[in-house]
């Protein structure tokens, strides 16, 4: 599947505020600096959609990216 559209939707810490619209979520989990954000950027062919940090452990929120208006990547 090719990503025709990709957009940042939101960052959230409270599970109760996560999007509830019936779309599938592909959640990327792993240790710091293993390339989760870089994976999102590579899959969407966008250089700075998902921000990458030089400091490990910087991300403290769940970041939602809507892909092809049909599912989310969650980092």
PyMOL commands that set and color helices and strands:
alter all, ss='L'
color gray80, all
select helices_A, chain A and resi 15-17+36-44
alter helices_A, ss='H'
color red, helices_A
select strands_A, chain A and resi 6-12+24-27+62-67+71-74
alter strands_A, ss='S'
color yellow, strands_A
deselect
rebuild
show_as cartoon
